[in-house]
Amino acid sequence: MTKAELIDVMAGDARISKAAAGKALDSLIKNVGKSLKKGDRVTLVGFGTFSVVKRKARTGRNPQTGESIKIKARKVPKFTPGKGLRDKL
């Protein structure tokens, strides 16, 4: 499902305009990103939890040359599905 398709479905389910649904979805995405940037977790009961995890520095391999490369430590987003979402699958 694309963002445009999701907006169409949201607009139909909530009986609002596509523009309003688009603004709501954009606001959700923006604010989840802001919270994760601050280091907070975002929990949507029945859907899942967005969080930030730290990856340690490690040694990788360039697949073209086989040469070892150093990969820096970094923070990455993580999504853990909630029970409600898992049960639907």
LUMNU-883989 format. One record per residue (C-alpha): x, y, z. Coordinates in steps of 0.1 Angstrom, whole numbers, padded with zeros to 4 digits, always signed. Layout:
% LUMNU-883989
XYZ...
//
This chain:
% LUMNU-883989
+0000+0000+0000+0014+0034-0009+0010+0066+0010-0017+0079-0015-0037+0046-0011-0035+0049+0027-0048+0085+0025-0077+0073+0004-0086+0046+0028-0082+0069+0058-0104+0095+0042-0131+0070+0034-0131+0054+0069-0132+0087+0087-0155+0104+0062-0132+0133+0058-0115+0149+0028-0084+0134+0013-0066+0167+0021-0075+0164+0058-0065+0127+0058-0032+0137+0042-0025+0164+0068-0033+0139+0096-0010+0113+0082+0018+0138+0076+0014+0151+0112+0017+0115+0125+0048+0108+0105+0064+0141+0115+0057+0138+0152+0068+0102+0154+0101+0113+0139+0104+0142+0163+0098+0119+0193+0123+0093+0181+0149+0120+0175+0145+0131+0212+0150+0094+0222+0114+0088+0232+0093+0058+0224+0060+0060+0206+0035+0034+0216+0002+0029+0197-0018+0004+0217-0029-0025+0195-0006-0015+0167+0030-0014+0179+0059+0006+0194+0085+0028+0176+0118+0031+0193+0155+0039+0187+0182+0014+0191+0220+0019+0191+0240-0003+0167+0276-0009+0178+0305-0002+0155+0315-0033+0135+0336-0046+0107+0319-0053+0074+0330-0065+0040+0327-0048+0006+0309-0073-0015+0326-0061-0048+0362-0062-0036+0360-0084-0005+0379-0057+0014+0371-0052+0051+0355-0019+0060+0347-0003+0093+0310+0005+0099+0304+0033+0125+0281+0030+0154+0247+0046+0148+0211+0050+0160+0184+0033+0139+0146+0032+0142+0129+0000+0153+0093-0011+0151+0079-0038+0174+0044-0049+0164+0018-0050+0191-0004-0080+0200-0034-0066+0181-0014-0063+0149+0003-0097+0153-0031-0114+0159-0044-0099+0126-0017-0116+0106
//
